[in-house]
Amino acid sequence: MTPPLPLFVVGIGADGWDGLSPAARRELAAAEVLLGGARQLALLPAECAGERVSWPSPLRPAVPGLLAAHAGRRVCVLASGDPMFYGIGRTLTEVMAEDAAVRRPLRVLPHPSSVAYACARLGWAVEDTEVVTLVGRPAENLVRVLHDGRRVLVLSAGAGTPGEAAALLRERGFGPTRMRVLEQLGGAHEQLVEGTAAGWDAPAGDPLNVVALDCVREPDAPRLPVVPGLPDDAYEHDGQLTKRHVRAATLAALAPAPGELLWDVGGGSGSIAVEWLRAHRSCRAIGVERDADRAARIGRNARALGVPALRVVHGAAPATLAGLPTPDAVFIGGGLTAPGLLDACWDALPPGGRIVANTVTLESEALLTQWYRRHGGELVRLAVAHAVPVGGFTGWRQAMPVTQWSAVKPPRPGAPEPGPQEAAAPPRSQDPS
């Protein structure tokens, strides 16, 4: 059986054909089919005589069909810069891993990424620079990385991204931030536009741009730390909010790790899911809430705090849990006494999955005590008191104590001992090519 031909992926920059290596030029010239964006295909000279096929939109669903249609032919895929950095290379890898019918060896010939070019122009160390892509993603993703004194590169979705970023910075109290828009990096028409977020009024420029931010927070703007336990007033809520100190202890028990999925059942204001997502950009979360107003509020809090990817499911548990992806951890913040809820959450967890449940009522506390006796784990009572004025003196005001049960689901009886844990698969990329 003849082995399948390799699929070549060639990175190309704004400098076009002149910036390509000899190896990249050879593969493009020899290709029978050239796949890429219209802008990238237009950079190739006539000597690249292969059939030119532009990516359709949406891209990802069309990839298997395009690969199948050109099976047995020499195919080169064009990508912006480094194909494996928020690029088509990852999409192709995932598609071919899922579909054996279109699988073939992948050969990637990268070009310097826009991040490498931008850091070279600005004199920034790449390893100390935060990178956020807004290609196919909400601008609110930028909020999570806004910290005083940090340097951020924003991969733009188009000419409107700088203005959109400036508006968000002003709204979040980062108006003094220095903004530099680097257009057509590496090309003959490269240019830089500079200003501050507060005074940004530059007209929309070239759609091929990167936005560089030197973040400066206004003195009275909220300061949002990177660890769990955001201030309570960072959330919009109607009283159904896991308070700051209990929230920090709850996230510690849930122990988020990169790539993991949380179910936040009885989400209230969504604070547990929000701070789970803020722990790492690859973390995922689903908030389940039966009240429509609260479900909408969870979405608003997620966007305001920089994690718009939080999925909100409106409906009563446990019925709404059926069909949800398998969680790595479950938090139950409300509705503990609903028939079958704890059973459904426990059954949904894989071996090694974590469950944490909080309550302030005696009825739910009795239920958690039963589950503690049955499955072990930890049963703790969290008590927080705040200093308040008492006449001319100061005394303690005790908040309602919270009973918390947490446990790790053991291996199934007779199952072999688990090996080293494999890294969770990251969420699929949205390709910027």
C-alpha positions in Angstrom: 0.0 0.0 0.0 1.4 3.4 -1.0 1.8 5.6 2.1 -0.1 8.9 2.0 1.7 12.0 0.8 2.7 14.5 3.5 0.6 17.5 4.1 2.9 20.6 4.2 1.9 23.7 6.2 4.0 26.8 5.3 4.0 29.9 7.4 4.1 33.2 5.4 4.4 36.7 6.6 3.6 40.2 5.3 6.9 40.0 3.4 5.4 37.3 1.2 7.5 35.2 -1.1 10.7 37.2 -0.4 10.6 36.2 3.3 10.3 32.4 2.7 13.1 29.9 3.1 14.3 27.9 0.1 12.6 24.8 1.5 9.3 26.6 1.8 9.5 27.9 -1.7 10.3 24.4 -3.1 7.2 22.9 -1.5 4.9 25.7 -2.6 6.2 25.5 -6.2 5.8 21.7 -6.3 2.3 21.7 -4.8 -0.6 20.5 -6.9 -3.1 22.2 -4.5 -2.5 25.4 -2.5 -5.0 25.9 0.4 -5.1 29.2 2.3 -6.7 32.5 3.0 -7.3 34.8 0.0 -4.7 37.3 1.4 -2.0 34.6 1.8 -2.7 33.0 -1.6 -2.3 36.5 -3.3 1.3 36.7 -1.9 2.4 33.8 -4.1 4.0 34.3 -7.5 2.9 32.7 -10.8 5.5 30.0 -10.5 3.4 28.4 -7.8 1.1 26.8 -10.4 -1.0 24.6 -8.1 -4.7 24.9 -7.9 -5.5 27.7 -5.4 -8.3 27.0 -3.0 -9.5 29.6 -0.5 -10.7 28.6 2.9 -14.5 28.8 3.3 -16.2 30.2 6.4 -16.7 28.6 8.9 -13.3 26.9 8.4 -13.1 24.0 10.7 -16.2 22.0 9.6 -15.0 22.2 6.0 -11.4 20.9 6.7 -12.2 17.1 6.5 -14.0 17.5 3.2 -11.3 19.6 1.7 -8.6 17.1 2.7 -10.6 14.2 1.4 -11.3 16.0 -1.9 -7.6 16.3 -2.5 -6.4 13.0 -1.2 -3.5 11.6 -3.2 -2.4 15.1 -4.4 0.6 17.2 -3.2 -1.1 19.8 -0.9 0.4 22.8 0.7 -1.5 24.8 3.3 -0.6 28.5 3.8 -0.7 30.0 7.3 0.0 33.4 8.9 3.4 33.3 10.5 3.9 30.3 12.8 1.2 27.8 11.9 1.3 26.2 15.4 0.8 29.5 17.3 -3.0 30.1 17.3 -2.9 28.8 13.7 -4.2 26.3 11.2 -1.5 23.8 12.2 -3.4 22.9 15.4 -6.7 22.6 13.6 -5.2 20.3 11.0 -3.6 18.2 13.7 -6.8 17.8 15.6 -8.9 17.0 12.5 -6.5 14.3 11.3 -6.4 12.8 14.7 -10.2 12.5 14.8 -10.6 11.2 11.2 -8.4 8.4 10.0 -9.8 8.8 6.4 -8.0 12.1 5.9 -4.9 11.4 8.0 -1.5 11.9 6.5 1.9 13.0 7.8 2.1 16.7 8.7 5.2 18.8 7.9 5.2 22.3 9.2 7.6 25.0 7.9 7.1 28.0 10.3 7.7 31.6 9.7 8.4 34.1 12.5 5.1 34.8 14.3 3.6 38.3 14.7 4.5 38.0 18.4 8.2 37.5 17.6 8.2 40.4 15.2 6.3 42.7 17.7 8.6 41.9 20.6 11.6 42.5 18.3 10.3 45.9 17.4 9.4 46.9 20.9 12.4 45.4 22.7 10.2 43.2 24.9 11.2 39.8 26.1 8.8 37.3 24.6 8.8 35.1 27.8 7.6 38.1 29.9 4.9 39.2 27.5 1.2 38.1 27.9 -0.4 37.2 24.6 -4.2 37.3 24.0 -5.9 36.5 20.8 -9.2 38.2 19.9 -9.5 36.3 16.6 -12.9 34.7 16.8 -13.1 35.5 20.5 -14.9 38.1 22.6 -12.9 41.2 23.5 -13.7 40.5 27.2 -11.0 37.8 27.1 -8.6 40.7 27.5 -9.9 41.6 31.0 -8.3 38.6 32.7 -4.7 39.8 31.8 -5.1 43.5 32.7 -2.7 44.1 35.6 -0.8 47.3 36.4 2.7 47.3 34.8 2.2 44.2 32.6 2.9 44.1 28.9 0.3 42.5 26.7 0.2 41.7 23.0 -3.3 41.5 21.4 -3.6 39.5 18.2 -6.2 41.5 16.3 -9.3 40.1 14.5 -9.2 43.1 12.1 -8.9 46.8 11.7 -11.5 47.4 14.4 -9.7 45.6 17.2 -7.6 48.5 18.4 -10.6 50.7 19.0 -12.5 47.9 20.6 -9.5 47.2 23.0 -9.2 50.9 23.8 -12.9 51.1 24.8 -12.6 48.0 27.0 -9.5 49.4 28.7 -11.3 52.7 29.4 -14.3 50.8 30.8 -12.1 48.7 33.1 -10.1 51.6 34.5 -7.0 51.2 32.4 -7.4 54.4 30.4 -3.7 55.6 30.9 -2.4 52.4 29.2 0.0 53.1 26.4 -1.2 51.6 23.1 0.9 50.8 20.1 -0.6 49.3 17.0 1.9 47.5 14.8 0.6 47.0 11.2 1.9 44.8 8.4 4.8 43.5 10.6 7.8 42.4 8.5 6.3 43.8 5.3 7.1 46.7 3.1 4.2 48.8 4.5 5.0 48.2 8.2 4.0 51.1 10.4 3.2 51.9 14.0 0.4 54.0 15.4 0.7 55.2 19.1 -1.6 56.7 21.7 -3.3 55.9 25.0 -6.5 54.0 25.6 -8.1 57.1 27.2 -7.4 59.3 24.1 -7.5 56.7 21.4 -9.1 58.3 18.3 -7.0 56.8 15.5 -9.1 55.7 12.5 -9.3 52.0 11.6 -6.1 51.1 9.9 -4.7 47.9 8.3 -6.6 44.8 9.3 -3.2 42.9 9.7 -2.1 44.3 13.1 -1.0 43.5 16.6 -1.9 45.8 19.6 0.8 46.3 22.2 -0.3 47.4 25.7 1.8 48.8 28.5 -0.9 48.4 31.2 -1.5 51.3 33.6 -4.4 51.1 36.1 -6.1 54.2 37.3 -5.7 54.7 41.1 -9.4 54.2 41.9 -10.0 51.3 39.5 -10.7 47.8 41.0 -7.7 45.7 41.5 -8.4 42.1 40.6 -5.8 39.6 41.9 -4.9 36.4 40.2 -5.6 34.1 43.1 -9.2 33.0 44.2 -11.1 35.3 46.5 -12.0 38.3 44.4 -13.7 41.1 46.4 -17.4 40.5 46.8 -18.2 43.8 45.1 -16.5 42.6 41.9 -19.7 40.6 41.3 -23.2 41.6 40.4 -25.5 39.6 42.7 -28.8 39.4 44.6 -27.3 38.0 47.8 -26.8 34.5 46.3 -23.0 34.8 46.3 -20.3 32.5 47.9 -18.5 35.1 50.0 -14.9 35.9 49.5 -13.2 33.9 52.3 -15.4 30.9 51.8 -14.9 31.2 48.0 -11.2 31.1 48.4 -11.4 27.9 50.6 -13.8 26.3 48.1 -11.5 26.9 45.2 -8.6 25.4 47.1 -10.7 22.3 47.8 -11.8 22.1 44.1 -8.1 22.4 43.1 -8.4 23.6 39.4 -5.7 22.5 37.0 -5.1 23.4 33.3 -7.6 22.0 30.9 -10.0 20.7 33.5 -13.8 21.1 33.4 -15.9 22.2 36.4 -19.7 21.9 36.9 -20.9 24.7 39.1 -24.4 23.5 40.1 -26.7 26.0 41.6 -24.5 28.8 40.3 -26.1 31.8 41.9 -23.9 34.6 40.7 -21.3 32.3 39.1 -18.4 33.3 41.4 -17.0 29.7 41.8 -17.1 29.0 38.0 -15.6 32.5 37.2 -12.7 32.1 39.6 -12.1 28.5 38.4 -11.8 29.9 34.8 -9.5 32.7 36.0 -7.1 30.1 37.4 -5.8 29.2 33.9 -6.8 30.2 30.4 -7.4 26.5 29.4 -9.8 25.8 32.3 -13.4 25.2 31.3 -16.6 25.6 33.3 -20.4 25.0 33.0 -22.7 26.9 35.4 -26.1 25.4 36.0 -28.8 27.7 37.4 -32.6 27.2 37.5 -33.5 30.9 37.9 -33.5 32.7 34.6 -32.4 36.1 36.1 -29.5 34.5 38.0 -28.5 32.5 34.9 -28.3 35.8 32.9 -26.4 37.4 35.8 -23.8 34.6 35.7 -23.1 35.4 32.0 -22.7 39.1 32.8 -20.3 38.4 35.6 -18.2 36.1 33.4 -17.9 38.7 30.7 -17.1 41.5 33.2 -14.3 39.4 34.8 -12.7 38.3 31.7 -14.0 34.7 31.2 -16.7 35.0 28.6 -16.2 31.3 27.7 -18.2 30.2 30.8 -21.1 28.1 29.5 -24.4 28.8 31.4 -27.1 26.1 31.4 -30.5 27.4 32.5 -32.5 24.7 34.2 -33.0 22.6 37.3 -30.5 20.0 38.4 -30.2 17.0 38.3 -32.3 16.9 35.1 -30.2 19.4 33.2 -27.0 17.5 34.0 -27.8 14.7 31.6 -25.7 15.0 28.5 -23.2 17.5 29.8 -19.5 16.6 29.2 -17.8 14.6 32.0 -16.5 17.0 34.7 -13.2 16.8 36.5 -14.7 18.6 39.5 -18.2 19.4 40.7 -19.2 22.2 43.0 -22.7 22.2 44.5 -23.6 25.6 45.9 -27.4 25.3 46.0 -30.2 22.8 45.8 -28.5 20.0 47.8 -31.7 18.5 49.0 -33.1 18.1 45.4 -33.9 14.4 45.0 -31.0 12.6 43.3 -28.7 15.7 42.9 -25.8 14.4 44.9 -26.1 11.0 43.3 -26.1 12.4 39.8 -23.0 14.6 40.5 -21.1 11.8 42.1 -22.0 9.3 39.3 -20.9 11.8 36.7 -17.4 12.1 38.1 -14.6 9.9 36.8 -12.2 8.2 39.3 -10.0 10.9 40.7 -12.7 13.6 40.2 -13.4 16.0 43.0 -16.7 17.1 44.6 -17.2 20.0 46.9 -20.6 21.0 48.4 -21.4 24.0 50.7 -24.4 24.6 52.8 -25.7 26.8 55.7 -28.8 24.8 56.5 -29.2 21.9 59.1 -31.1 19.8 56.6 -28.4 19.9 53.9 -25.7 19.5 56.6 -27.3 16.3 57.7 -27.2 15.1 54.1 -23.5 16.0 53.8 -22.8 14.1 57.0 -24.4 11.0 55.5 -22.2 11.3 52.3 -19.1 11.9 54.5 -19.8 8.7 56.3 -20.4 6.8 53.1 -17.5 8.2 50.9 -15.1 9.8 53.3 -13.3 13.0 52.3 -13.3 16.0 54.5 -16.2 17.6 56.4 -15.3 21.1 57.7 -17.1 24.1 59.1 -16.0 27.5 57.9 -16.7 30.4 60.2 -15.9 33.9 59.3 -16.4 37.0 61.6 -15.9 40.6 60.6 -14.9 43.5 62.9 -17.7 46.1 63.2 -18.4 49.2 65.3 -20.1 48.5 68.6 -20.9 52.0 70.0 -17.5 53.6 70.5 -15.7 50.2 70.4 -15.2 47.4 67.9 -16.7 43.9 68.1 -17.1 40.8 66.0 -20.1 40.1 63.7 -20.3 36.4 62.9 -21.4 35.4 59.4 -23.5 32.2 59.1 -21.1 29.2 59.3 -20.7 27.2 56.2 -20.5 23.4 56.3 -18.3 22.0 53.5 -17.9 18.4 52.3 -15.2 17.6 49.8 -14.1 14.2 48.5 -12.1 12.6 45.7 -13.8 9.7 43.9 -11.8 6.5 44.3 -10.9 4.1 41.5 -13.5 1.6 40.5 -13.2 -1.8 42.4 -10.8 -4.0 40.6 -9.5 -1.2 38.3 -5.8 -1.1 37.8 -3.7 1.5 39.5 -3.7 4.7 37.4 -0.5 5.6 35.6 0.9 9.1 35.3 -2.0 11.5 34.6 -2.1 12.6 31.0 -2.6 16.3 30.3 -6.2 17.3 29.6 -6.8 18.2 26.0 -7.0 21.9 25.5 -10.1 23.5 24.0 -10.1 23.6 20.2 -8.6 26.6 18.6 -10.5 29.1 16.5 -8.1 29.5 13.6 -7.0 33.0 12.6 -5.8 32.1 9.1 
